[in-house]
Amino acid sequence: MSDPTDREVACFEAGVKFGSLYHQFAGTPVSPDSADSLAVAIEAAIENQPNCTRVSVEIREESLREAVAEGPASYTELTGAFLDVEVVVVYEGREVVARMEMADGYPLMRVVSVRNDGS
């Protein structure tokens, strides 16, 4: 058994950020009027975590408007269907870029790139 590489730890850290983001904020009441402020709050919360250098959250407002229009209230619950997220983690010189985007009706979280920091 060997210790994980810095690359593996960096990827794991990106996964931790997505797990925290998704499970902390899924179910949050959101409306078209509150979408921007919620996106900023999510970014700030996740950026607080160790090794996280950047988080970009886009709430799909058109999809959100459609869901609200179809429902009985002026808001709906936040789900992965409304989120496009990019997380950048740097650990021991390794930079990981990971994204969450809808793919075939599912909020897919994936590593986009791993590289030496600054290269």
Summary of the structure (lengths in Angstrom):
residues: 119
radius of gyration: 15.7
end to end distance: 30.2
largest distance: 54.8
contacts: 339
relative contact order: 0.21
helix: 39%
strand: 35%
